[in-house]
Each structure stands twice: as C-alpha cells, then as structure tokens.
C-alpha cells in the first residue's frame, strides 16, 4: 500500500523496526515514542508519523 510515490507501508514498517533499536538517534526515539501506549494525543502522533515518513523517504 503506497504512502507516497516513493514509499510503501511495508518499507516504512521495516525501517521503523530497524530504527527502534537505535538508542542514540532521533529516529530511534521517534519510533519508540510513536509506539508507546502513553502517547494518545492524535496531533502529536500525526506529527511524529510525518517526521518518520520524511526520514524513511530520505533513506530511499
């Protein structure tokens, strides 16, 4: 399922899984906070998802 013209959902999930183990990077922290059950504000989650998509596209 394409998210953008250059990124599909499977690729995003794969990259997020790889980044989650990065303890000292911004993208690793973003993934962990995005997946945290304590973060229930939709506006913040949308902003985090946008940053993760942008990061994933930059890696493509």
C-alpha positions as CSV (number, residue, x, y, z in Angstrom):
1,X,0.0,0.0,0.0
2,X,1.7,3.2,-1.1
3,X,2.0,6.1,1.4
4,X,3.8,8.4,-1.0
5,X,5.1,8.0,-4.6
6,X,8.4,6.6,-3.3
7,X,7.4,4.8,-0.1
8,X,5.1,2.0,0.7
9,X,3.8,0.8,4.1
10,X,5.9,-2.4,4.2
11,X,9.1,-0.4,3.7
12,X,8.1,2.1,6.3
13,X,7.4,-0.6,8.9
14,X,10.7,-2.4,8.1
15,X,12.7,0.8,8.5
16,X,10.8,1.7,11.8
17,X,11.6,-1.8,13.1
18,X,15.3,-1.3,12.3
19,X,15.3,2.2,13.9
20,X,13.6,1.2,17.1
21,X,16.8,-0.4,18.3
22,X,18.9,2.7,17.7
23,X,19.3,4.1,21.2
24,X,21.1,7.3,20.5
25,X,19.4,8.6,17.3
26,X,16.4,10.9,16.8
27,X,14.6,8.5,14.6
28,X,15.0,5.7,17.2
29,X,13.5,7.9,19.8
30,X,10.7,8.9,17.5
31,X,9.8,5.3,16.7
32,X,9.8,4.3,20.4
33,X,7.6,7.3,21.4
34,X,5.3,6.7,18.4
35,X,4.8,3.1,19.6
36,X,4.4,4.0,23.3
37,X,0.9,3.4,24.7
38,X,1.3,6.5,26.8
39,X,1.1,8.8,23.8
40,X,-2.5,9.2,22.9
41,X,-2.6,12.7,21.5
42,X,-3.5,12.4,17.9
43,X,-1.9,15.7,16.8
44,X,1.5,14.7,18.3
45,X,1.2,11.2,16.8
46,X,0.4,12.6,13.3
47,X,3.4,15.0,13.6
48,X,5.7,12.1,14.6
49,X,4.4,9.9,11.8
50,X,5.1,12.7,9.3
51,X,8.7,13.0,10.6
52,X,9.2,9.2,10.3
53,X,7.8,9.2,6.8
54,X,10.1,12.0,5.8
55,X,13.1,10.2,7.3
56,X,12.2,7.0,5.5
57,X,11.9,8.8,2.2
58,X,15.3,10.4,2.7
59,X,16.8,6.9,3.1
60,X,15.3,5.7,-0.1
